[in-house]
Amino acid sequence: MKLLIKLATNVFALYIVASIVPGVIIRDLWSAVVAAVIIGVINTFLRPILQILALPVTILTFGVFAFLINVSLLYLAASIVDGFVITNFASAVVASIALFFISWFLHKLGEEKK
């Protein structure tokens, strides 16, 4: 049940990001659900490996490179999912920031009700 609530929250966050960030397009609900699942899988399995491999560069850039990894992985998810489009890298940067804050806010809002 927790997993479904988290998935629904992430889908809603993606919809909000698509509505406020120019260059981010979600075709339909199914595309949003698939995108949320793909983003979750990428963040669970691929992101930790990349962040460990890039740790020296991340330290030298004071964390900026870790942020660029997150942006690139969001852009990767958009390239995998049909119906989820990010038109350029600048849109991916803004979408990554917006997605972080919106998801964080929605998850905190969900914790308040407990």
FIKOLZA-1660 file (N, C-alpha, C; in steps of 0.1 Angstrom, whole numbers, plus 5000, padded with zeros to 4 digits):
% residues 114
   i   px   py   pz ch aa at
   1 5008 4988 5000  A  M  N
   1 5000 5000 5000  A  M CA
   1 5009 5013 5000  A  M  C
   2 5020 5013 5008  A  K  N
   2 5029 5024 5008  A  K CA
   2 5035 5027 4995  A  K  C
   3 5038 5016 4988  A  L  N
   3 5044 5017 4975  A  L CA
   3 5035 5024 4965  A  L  C
   4 5022 5020 4965  A  L  N
   4 5012 5026 4956  A  L CA
   4 5010 5041 4960  A  L  C
   5 5010 5044 4972  A  I  N
   5 5009 5058 4976  A  I CA
   5 5021 5066 4971  A  I  C
   6 5032 5061 4973  A  K  N
   6 5045 5068 4968  A  K CA
   6 5044 5069 4953  A  K  C
   7 5040 5059 4946  A  L  N
   7 5039 5059 4931  A  L CA
   7 5029 5070 4927  A  L  C
   8 5017 5070 4934  A  A  N
   8 5007 5080 4930  A  A CA
   8 5012 5095 4933  A  A  C
   9 5020 5096 4944  A  T  N
   9 5026 5109 4947  A  T CA
   9 5036 5113 4936  A  T  C
  10 5044 5104 4932  A  N  N
  10 5054 5107 4922  A  N CA
  10 5047 5110 4908  A  N  C
  11 5037 5103 4905  A  V  N
  11 5029 5106 4893  A  V CA
  11 5023 5120 4893  A  V  C
  12 5018 5124 4905  A  F  N
  12 5012 5137 4906  A  F CA
  12 5023 5148 4906  A  F  C
  13 5034 5145 4912  A  A  N
  13 5045 5154 4911  A  A CA
  13 5050 5156 4896  A  A  C
  14 5051 5145 4889  A  L  N
  14 5054 5146 4875  A  L CA
  14 5044 5155 4867  A  L  C
  15 5032 5153 4870  A  Y  N
  15 5021 5161 4863  A  Y CA
  15 5023 5176 4866  A  Y  C
  16 5026 5179 4879  A  I  N
  16 5028 5193 4883  A  I CA
  16 5040 5199 4876  A  I  C
  17 5051 5191 4875  A  V  N
  17 5063 5196 4868  A  V CA
  17 5060 5198 4854  A  V  C
  18 5053 5189 4847  A  A  N
  18 5049 5191 4833  A  A CA
  18 5041 5203 4831  A  A  C
  19 5033 5207 4841  A  S  N
  19 5024 5218 4839  A  S CA
  19 5031 5231 4841  A  S  C
  20 5042 5231 4849  A  I  N
  20 5048 5244 4852  A  I CA
  20 5062 5246 4845  A  I  C
  21 5068 5236 4840  A  V  N
  21 5081 5237 4833  A  V CA
  21 5079 5236 4818  A  V  C
  22 5082 5246 4811  A  P  N
  22 5081 5246 4796  A  P CA
  22 5092 5236 4791  A  P  C
  23 5088 5228 4782  A  G  N
  23 5097 5218 4776  A  G CA
  23 5095 5204 4782  A  G  C
  24 5087 5202 4792  A  V  N
  24 5084 5189 4798  A  V CA
  24 5070 5186 4794  A  V  C
  25 5068 5175 4787  A  I  N
  25 5055 5171 4782  A  I CA
  25 5052 5156 4786  A  I  C
  26 5040 5155 4792  A  I  N
  26 5035 5141 4795  A  I CA
  26 5022 5139 4787  A  I  C
  27 5022 5129 4779  A  R  N
  27 5010 5127 4770  A  R CA
  27 4998 5123 4777  A  R  C
  28 4999 5113 4786  A  D  N
  28 4987 5108 4793  A  D CA
  28 4991 5102 4807  A  D  C
  29 4980 5098 4814  A  L  N
  29 4983 5092 4827  A  L CA
  29 4992 5080 4827  A  L  C
  30 4990 5071 4817  A  W  N
  30 4998 5059 4816  A  W CA
  30 5013 5063 4814  A  W  C
  31 5016 5073 4806  A  S  N
  31 5030 5077 4804  A  S CA
  31 5035 5082 4817  A  S  C
  32 5027 5089 4825  A  A  N
  32 5032 5095 4838  A  A CA
  32 5035 5083 4847  A  A  C
  33 5027 5073 4847  A  V  N
  33 5029 5062 4856  A  V CA
  33 5041 5054 4852  A  V  C
  34 5043 5051 4839  A  V  N
  34 5055 5044 4835  A  V CA
  34 5067 5053 4838  A  V  C
  35 5067 5066 4835  A  A  N
  35 5078 5075 4838  A  A CA
  35 5082 5075 4853  A  A  C
  36 5072 5075 4861  A  A  N
  36 5074 5075 4876  A  A CA
  36 5081 5062 4880  A  A  C
  37 5077 5051 4874  A  V  N
  37 5083 5038 4877  A  V CA
  37 5097 5037 4872  A  V  C
  38 5100 5042 4860  A  I  N
  38 5113 5042 4854  A  I CA
  38 5122 5051 4862  A  I  C
  39 5118 5063 4866  A  I  N
  39 5126 5072 4874  A  I CA
  39 5129 5065 4887  A  I  C
  40 5120 5058 4893  A  G  N
  40 5122 5051 4906  A  G CA
  40 5133 5040 4904  A  G  C
  41 5132 5033 4893  A  V  N
  41 5141 5022 4891  A  V CA
  41 5155 5027 4888  A  V  C
  42 5156 5038 4880  A  I  N
  42 5169 5044 4877  A  I CA
  42 5175 5050 4890  A  I  C
  43 5167 5056 4898  A  N  N
  43 5172 5062 4910  A  N CA
  43 5176 5052 4920  A  N  C
  44 5170 5040 4920  A  T  N
  44 5173 5030 4929  A  T CA
  44 5186 5022 4925  A  T  C
  45 5187 5019 4913  A  F  N
  45 5198 5010 4908  A  F CA
  45 5210 5018 4902  A  F  C
  46 5207 5027 4893  A  L  N
  46 5218 5033 4885  A  L CA
  46 5224 5045 4892  A  L  C
  47 5216 5053 4898  A  R  N
  47 5222 5066 4904  A  R CA
  47 5232 5063 4915  A  R  C
  48 5230 5053 4924  A  P  N
  48 5241 5051 4934  A  P CA
  48 5254 5046 4928  A  P  C
  49 5253 5038 4917  A  I  N
  49 5266 5034 4911  A  I CA
  49 5273 5046 4904  A  I  C
  50 5265 5054 4897  A  L  N
  50 5271 5066 4891  A  L CA
  50 5277 5076 4901  A  L  C
  51 5270 5077 4912  A  Q  N
  51 5275 5087 4922  A  Q CA
  51 5288 5082 4929  A  Q  C
  52 5289 5069 4931  A  I  N
  52 5301 5063 4936  A  I CA
  52 5313 5065 4927  A  I  C
  53 5310 5062 4914  A  L  N
  53 5321 5063 4904  A  L CA
  53 5325 5077 4902  A  L  C
  54 5316 5087 4903  A  A  N
  54 5319 5101 4901  A  A CA
  54 5322 5108 4914  A  A  C
  55 5324 5101 4925  A  L  N
  55 5327 5108 4938  A  L CA
  55 5339 5117 4937  A  L  C
  56 5350 5114 4931  A  P  N
  56 5361 5124 4931  A  P CA
  56 5357 5137 4924  A  P  C
  57 5350 5136 4913  A  V  N
  57 5346 5148 4905  A  V CA
  57 5336 5155 4913  A  V  C
  58 5327 5148 4920  A  T  N
  58 5317 5155 4928  A  T CA
  58 5323 5163 4939  A  T  C
  59 5333 5157 4945  A  I  N
  59 5340 5164 4956  A  I CA
  59 5347 5177 4951  A  I  C
  60 5353 5175 4939  A  L  N
  60 5360 5187 4933  A  L CA
  60 5351 5198 4929  A  L  C
  61 5339 5194 4925  A  T  N
  61 5329 5205 4921  A  T CA
  61 5319 5208 4932  A  T  C
  62 5322 5204 4944  A  F  N
  62 5313 5207 4955  A  F CA
  62 5299 5203 4953  A  F  C
  63 5297 5191 4947  A  G  N
  63 5283 5186 4946  A  G CA
  63 5276 5189 4933  A  G  C
  64 5282 5198 4925  A  V  N
  64 5275 5202 4913  A  V CA
  64 5274 5190 4903  A  V  C
  65 5284 5181 4903  A  F  N
  65 5284 5170 4894  A  F CA
  65 5273 5160 4898  A  F  C
  66 5271 5158 4911  A  A  N
  66 5260 5149 4915  A  A CA
  66 5247 5154 4910  A  A  C
  67 5245 5167 4911  A  F  N
  67 5232 5173 4905  A  F CA
  67 5231 5171 4890  A  F  C
  68 5242 5172 4883  A  L  N
  68 5242 5169 4869  A  L CA
  68 5239 5155 4866  A  L  C
  69 5243 5146 4874  A  I  N
  69 5240 5132 4873  A  I CA
  69 5225 5130 4874  A  I  C
  70 5219 5136 4884  A  N  N
  70 5204 5135 4886  A  N CA
  70 5197 5141 4874  A  N  C
  71 5201 5152 4868  A  V  N
  71 5195 5158 4856  A  V CA
  71 5196 5148 4845  A  V  C
  72 5208 5143 4843  A  S  N
  72 5210 5134 4832  A  S CA
  72 5202 5121 4833  A  S  C
  73 5200 5116 4845  A  L  N
  73 5191 5104 4847  A  L CA
  73 5177 5107 4844  A  L  C
  74 5172 5119 4848  A  L  N
  74 5158 5123 4844  A  L CA
  74 5157 5124 4829  A  L  C
  75 5167 5130 4823  A  Y  N
  75 5167 5131 4808  A  Y CA
  75 5167 5117 4802  A  Y  C
  76 5175 5108 4808  A  L  N
  76 5175 5094 4803  A  L CA
  76 5161 5087 4804  A  L  C
  77 5154 5090 4815  A  A  N
  77 5141 5084 4817  A  A CA
  77 5131 5089 4807  A  A  C
  78 5133 5102 4803  A  A  N
  78 5124 5108 4793  A  A CA
  78 5127 5102 4779  A  A  C
  79 5140 5098 4777  A  S  N
  79 5143 5091 4764  A  S CA
  79 5138 5077 4763  A  S  C
  80 5136 5071 4775  A  I  N
  80 5131 5057 4775  A  I CA
  80 5116 5056 4774  A  I  C
  81 5109 5065 4780  A  V  N
  81 5094 5064 4781  A  V CA
  81 5088 5071 4770  A  V  C
  82 5080 5064 4762  A  D  N
  82 5073 5070 4751  A  D CA
  82 5061 5078 4758  A  D  C
  83 5060 5091 4754  A  G  N
  83 5049 5099 4760  A  G CA
  83 5054 5108 4771  A  G  C
  84 5067 5107 4775  A  F  N
  84 5073 5116 4784  A  F CA
  84 5085 5122 4777  A  F  C
  85 5084 5135 4775  A  V  N
  85 5093 5142 4766  A  V CA
  85 5099 5154 4774  A  V  C
  86 5112 5155 4774  A  I  N
  86 5119 5167 4778  A  I CA
  86 5127 5172 4766  A  I  C
  87 5123 5184 4762  A  T  N
  87 5128 5189 4749  A  T CA
  87 5143 5193 4749  A  T  C
  88 5148 5198 4760  A  N  N
  88 5162 5202 4760  A  N CA
  88 5168 5200 4774  A  N  C
  89 5181 5202 4775  A  F  N
  89 5188 5200 4787  A  F CA
  89 5185 5210 4798  A  F  C
  90 5182 5222 4793  A  A  N
  90 5178 5233 4803  A  A CA
  90 5165 5230 4809  A  A  C
  91 5156 5224 4801  A  S  N
  91 5143 5220 4807  A  S CA
  91 5145 5209 4817  A  S  C
  92 5154 5200 4814  A  A  N
  92 5157 5189 4823  A  A CA
  92 5163 5194 4836  A  A  C
  93 5171 5205 4836  A  V  N
  93 5177 5210 4848  A  V CA
  93 5165 5216 4857  A  V  C
  94 5157 5224 4850  A  V  N
  94 5146 5231 4858  A  V CA
  94 5136 5220 4863  A  V  C
  95 5133 5210 4855  A  A  N
  95 5124 5199 4858  A  A CA
  95 5130 5191 4870  A  A  C
  96 5143 5189 4870  A  S  N
  96 5149 5181 4881  A  S CA
  96 5148 5188 4894  A  S  C
  97 5150 5201 4894  A  I  N
  97 5149 5209 4906  A  I CA
  97 5134 5210 4911  A  I  C
  98 5125 5212 4901  A  A  N
  98 5111 5213 4905  A  A CA
  98 5106 5199 4910  A  A  C
  99 5110 5189 4903  A  L  N
  99 5106 5175 4907  A  L CA
  99 5111 5172 4922  A  L  C
 100 5123 5176 4925  A  F  N
 100 5128 5173 4938  A  F CA
 100 5119 5180 4949  A  F  C
 101 5117 5194 4947  A  F  N
 101 5110 5201 4957  A  F CA
 101 5095 5197 4958  A  F  C
 102 5089 5195 4946  A  I  N
 102 5075 5191 4946  A  I CA
 102 5073 5177 4953  A  I  C
 103 5082 5168 4949  A  S  N
 103 5081 5154 4955  A  S CA
 103 5083 5155 4970  A  S  C
 104 5093 5163 4974  A  W  N
 104 5097 5164 4988  A  W CA
 104 5085 5170 4996  A  W  C
 105 5079 5180 4990  A  F  N
 105 5067 5186 4997  A  F CA
 105 5055 5177 4998  A  F  C
 106 5052 5170 4987  A  L  N
 106 5041 5160 4987  A  L CA
 106 5043 5149 4997  A  L  C
 107 5056 5144 4998  A  H  N
 107 5059 5133 5007  A  H CA
 107 5058 5138 5021  A  H  C
 108 5063 5150 5024  A  K  N
 108 5061 5156 5038  A  K CA
 108 5047 5158 5041  A  K  C
 109 5039 5162 5032  A  L  N
 109 5025 5165 5034  A  L CA
 109 5018 5152 5038  A  L  C
 110 5022 5141 5031  A  G  N
 110 5017 5127 5034  A  G CA
 110 5021 5123 5048  A  G  C
 111 5033 5126 5052  A  E  N
 111 5037 5122 5066  A  E CA
 111 5030 5130 5077  A  E  C
 112 5026 5142 5074  A  E  N
 112 5018 5150 5084  A  E CA
 112 5005 5143 5088  A  E  C
 113 4999 5136 5079  A  K  N
 113 4986 5130 5082  A  K CA
 113 4987 5117 5090  A  K  C
 114 4999 5112 5093  A  K  N
 114 5001 5100 5101  A  K CA
 114 4999 5103 5115  A  K  C
% end
